[in-house]
């Protein structure tokens, strides 16, 4: 089957939300042939719930990892497994994002039609991610390229983007074969941005607003280092290290210093306490030496 699609969902201790994701996938007008749940060693009832549902629906596969390797490690393992099982398209998403019934069908239709009409192969297709109140989800906004409206037409508002989150994106097999897998060593944060920007070296992705997904997060705000606090510091440290590493890899020390200055300005403007700022600065410095490898399939 040339359009065999595998859904790859990474989860950790959110069985109730995960069950809603599976429900949404089973209601799709274009159901994925495989629903692969990658469990980051959950300690709740996730394993029992997924295995029970897999007995009723043979499209559901369960991959339990021996330890929590973060979202980055989970997507690395899940995409690798789905690729080895022969899928031609990979729908990648979190365990708290509920696709509308036609979300996957719209992504598949858009990526195929775009290629036929424009003679270019998008490296991925990204849904419009909305928060629970229907507004745009700030943290899942794709990044447009400079000529983003080049192929935008009435009724076909497919803007070119080079970065998107791992919340309802569709990646074709050729892109994985060409550019490899997400970087598992990132653990969490910036793994999706790095991966989609790497895929975009072949050709940008497309934003498909008619494909919609609801992201069930506690609040709706983007990633800004002015928001760092004691509770979220651990995530921001990973994000700072990972993006600093990428900036150094792609643009050298000038790019890294520019990034560090931007982070500094965000924290200074929000009066982030010095004890938190020092942790972020240390993470950025750690990114200079952090050079994780990219694994091919």
C-alpha positions in Angstrom: 0.0 0.0 0.0 1.6 3.2 -1.2 -0.1 5.4 1.4 0.3 3.2 4.4 0.2 5.6 7.4 1.5 5.0 10.9 0.5 7.3 13.8 3.3 7.7 16.3 2.3 9.0 19.7 4.7 9.3 22.6 3.2 9.1 26.1 4.2 9.3 29.8 1.7 8.9 32.7 -1.3 10.5 30.9 -3.5 7.5 30.2 -6.8 9.4 30.3 -5.6 11.9 27.6 -3.9 9.2 25.6 -7.2 7.3 25.5 -8.8 10.4 24.0 -6.1 10.5 21.4 -6.7 6.9 20.4 -10.5 7.6 20.3 -9.8 10.5 17.9 -7.6 8.3 15.7 -10.2 5.6 15.5 -12.7 8.2 14.3 -10.5 9.5 11.4 -12.0 9.6 8.0 -8.6 8.3 6.8 -7.6 6.0 9.6 -3.9 5.2 10.0 -3.1 1.5 9.3 -0.9 1.5 12.4 -1.4 3.4 15.7 1.9 3.0 17.5 2.0 4.1 21.2 5.5 4.7 22.5 5.4 4.5 26.3 8.2 6.2 28.2 8.1 3.7 31.0 4.8 5.1 32.5 4.0 4.1 36.1 0.2 4.7 35.8 -2.3 2.4 34.1 -1.1 3.3 30.5 0.3 -0.2 29.8 -2.9 -2.0 30.8 -5.1 0.4 29.0 -3.2 0.3 25.7 -2.8 -3.5 25.7 -6.5 -3.9 26.4 -7.5 -1.7 23.5 -5.0 -3.4 21.2 -6.8 -6.7 21.8 -9.9 -5.0 20.4 -8.2 -3.1 17.6 -5.3 -4.8 15.9 -4.0 -1.6 14.3 -2.9 -0.5 17.8 0.8 -1.4 18.6 2.5 -0.9 21.9 6.1 -0.1 22.4 7.2 0.2 26.0 10.7 1.7 26.5 12.7 0.4 29.5 13.2 3.9 30.8 12.0 7.4 30.3 14.0 8.8 27.4 11.9 12.0 27.1 9.8 13.0 24.1 12.9 13.2 21.9 14.0 9.7 22.6 10.4 8.4 22.3 9.9 10.0 18.9 13.2 8.6 17.8 12.3 5.1 18.8 8.7 5.4 17.5 9.7 6.7 14.1 12.4 4.1 13.7 10.0 1.3 14.5 7.3 2.6 12.2 9.8 3.0 9.4 11.0 -0.5 9.9 7.4 -1.7 9.7 7.1 -0.3 6.2 4.9 2.8 6.7 5.0 5.4 3.9 3.7 8.3 6.0 4.2 9.1 9.6 1.7 11.1 11.6 3.6 12.3 14.7 1.9 13.8 17.7 1.8 14.2 21.5 -0.4 12.3 23.9 -2.6 15.3 24.7 -3.5 16.4 21.2 -6.8 15.4 19.7 -7.1 15.5 15.9 -10.4 16.5 14.3 -12.0 13.6 12.3 -10.6 14.6 9.0 -7.2 15.9 10.2 -5.1 13.1 8.8 -7.1 13.0 5.5 -6.5 16.7 5.0 -2.8 16.4 5.6 -2.4 13.5 3.2 -4.5 15.2 0.5 -2.6 18.5 0.8 0.9 16.9 0.6 0.0 14.9 -2.4 -1.9 17.7 -4.3 0.9 20.2 -3.6 3.4 17.9 -5.2 1.3 17.3 -8.3 0.4 21.0 -8.7 3.8 22.5 -8.0 6.3 19.8 -8.8 7.9 20.1 -5.4 7.8 17.5 -2.6 7.0 19.1 0.8 9.2 17.5 3.5 6.3 17.5 6.0 2.7 18.9 6.4 1.6 20.5 9.6 -1.9 20.9 11.0 -3.3 24.1 12.6 -3.0 23.4 16.3 -5.7 25.0 18.5 -6.0 25.4 22.2 -9.0 24.1 24.0 -10.9 27.4 23.5 -10.3 27.3 19.7 -7.6 29.9 19.6 -4.3 29.3 18.0 -2.0 27.3 20.2 1.0 29.6 20.8 3.6 27.0 21.4 2.7 25.0 18.2 2.9 27.8 15.6 5.0 26.8 12.5 7.7 29.1 11.3 7.2 30.5 7.8 10.0 30.8 5.3 10.7 34.2 3.6 8.5 33.4 0.6 5.8 31.6 2.5 2.9 32.8 0.3 4.5 31.6 -3.0 1.9 28.8 -3.6 -1.0 30.2 -1.4 -4.2 30.2 -3.4 -7.9 30.8 -2.5 -9.1 27.7 -0.8 -5.5 26.3 -0.7 -3.8 28.4 1.9 -0.7 26.1 2.1 2.0 28.4 3.4 5.7 27.2 3.2 7.2 26.6 6.7 10.5 25.2 7.8 9.8 24.5 11.4 6.9 22.9 13.3 6.2 21.1 16.5 5.6 17.4 17.0 1.8 18.0 17.3 0.1 16.6 14.3 2.6 16.7 11.5 2.8 14.3 8.6 6.2 13.2 7.4 6.7 11.1 4.2 9.0 8.1 4.1 11.5 9.7 1.7 12.2 12.5 4.1 13.1 10.1 6.9 15.2 8.1 4.6 17.0 11.2 3.4 17.5 13.0 6.7 17.4 10.4 9.4 15.7 10.4 12.8 15.0 12.9 15.5 17.9 13.4 17.9 17.2 11.2 20.9 19.8 12.8 23.1 17.9 16.1 23.2 15.5 14.4 25.7 12.9 17.1 25.5 12.4 20.5 23.8 13.7 21.7 20.5 13.8 18.1 19.1 10.9 18.9 16.8 12.2 22.3 15.7 15.6 20.8 14.9 14.1 17.8 13.0 11.7 19.8 10.8 14.4 22.3 10.0 16.6 19.4 9.0 13.9 17.9 6.8 13.5 21.4 5.2 16.9 21.2 3.7 15.3 19.2 0.9 12.3 21.5 0.6 10.1 23.3 3.2 7.0 21.8 4.7 3.5 23.1 4.3 1.1 24.5 6.8 -2.4 23.0 6.2 -5.0 25.1 8.2 -7.9 22.9 7.2 -6.3 20.1 9.2 -7.1 20.9 12.8 -6.0 19.4 16.2 -6.9 20.5 19.7 -3.9 20.6 22.1 -5.1 20.0 25.7 -2.4 21.9 27.6 -2.9 23.7 31.0 -2.4 27.2 29.5 -1.8 28.8 26.1 1.5 30.5 25.8 4.6 30.3 23.7 8.1 29.4 24.6 9.7 32.5 26.1 12.5 32.4 28.6 10.8 35.2 30.5 8.3 32.6 31.7 10.9 30.4 33.4 10.2 29.6 37.1 11.3 27.0 39.6 8.8 24.4 38.4 9.6 24.8 34.7 13.4 25.3 35.0 14.3 21.7 34.1 12.5 22.0 30.7 14.0 25.4 29.9 17.5 24.1 30.7 17.0 21.3 28.1 15.6 23.8 25.6 18.5 26.2 26.1 21.2 23.5 25.8 19.6 21.9 22.8 19.0 25.1 20.8 22.5 26.4 21.7 24.0 23.2 20.4 22.0 23.5 17.2 22.9 27.2 16.7 26.6 26.3 17.1 26.3 23.5 14.7 24.5 25.4 12.0 25.8 29.0 12.4 28.9 28.9 14.5 29.7 31.0 17.5 28.2 34.2 16.1 24.8 32.4 15.8 25.1 31.0 19.3 26.0 34.4 20.9 23.1 36.0 19.1 20.8 33.3 20.6 22.3 33.8 24.1 21.7 37.5 23.9 18.1 37.0 22.9 17.5 34.6 25.8 19.3 37.1 28.1 17.0 39.9 27.0 13.8 37.8 27.5 14.8 37.0 31.1 16.0 40.5 31.9 12.8 42.0 30.5 10.7 39.7 32.7 12.9 40.2 35.8 13.6 36.5 36.1 15.5 35.9 39.4 19.3 35.6 39.1 19.4 32.1 40.5 17.3 30.9 37.5 19.1 33.0 35.0 22.4 31.4 36.0 21.0 28.0 35.4 20.0 29.0 31.9 23.3 30.6 31.1 25.1 27.4 32.3 22.8 25.4 30.0 23.7 27.6 27.0 27.4 27.1 27.8 26.8 23.4 28.0 25.4 23.5 24.5 28.8 24.5 23.1 30.2 21.1 24.1 27.0 19.1 23.5 27.3 17.6 20.0 24.8 14.7 19.7 24.9 12.6 16.6 22.2 12.2 14.0 21.1 8.6 13.4 20.0 7.3 10.0 17.3 4.7 9.6 
